[in-house]
Structures are given as structure tokens and as C-alpha cells.
Amino acid sequence: MSDEAAKLLEEMNDYLGRGRMHGKLSADQLQHLFVGVFHELARASSFEAILPRLHDVEAEYRLRQLDPPYALVRDDAEDFIERVSDAVSSVGYRRGP
């Protein structure tokens, strides 16, 4: 199992262990929640509180054997990536030795 697959499995097990709080949402409600959380993430000054919520929604999608609707949040995803990239550049991050 890859590191990425192991992390996804850990997040899903954590979500299940906390009671699968989004399990009773309809597909439309889950989609609305996903878009809202992603929108919030793209604009937040800090990601720590929001990322676990996004992981929970993504875990619910995986449990339903569905892909999250990333196409609906493309602009927010680009904003988020740009903000993270800018933050990393501003601290002079280097890979490797």
C-alpha cells in the first residue's frame, strides 16, 4: 500500500470512528457541504481547522464509492494552491539537501 493510500485509509477510519456524521446526507446535501468547505478552505487564513472537515467529506464520498466533485471547486482549488505556493515561496522552502 502506498503512503497516500495508507493516509486515505487512516482518514476514513478516523471518520468512521467518530460516527460517520455525514452518512445521512443526501447526495445534494453532501455536494453542497463539499463545495462550502472547499470554498472556506480557499479563503481561510489558517487551514488547520478546515482540512479535517474536508477530509471527513472526502471520506464520506469514498465510503459511497464516489469521487468528490472537484470540478465544481476548480477555481477555489486554484486559489488554494496559489496561496499555499506563495506561502511556501515566502519562507524560502527548499527540497532536499
Order of alpha helices (4+ residues) and beta strands (2+ residues): alpha-alpha-alpha-alpha
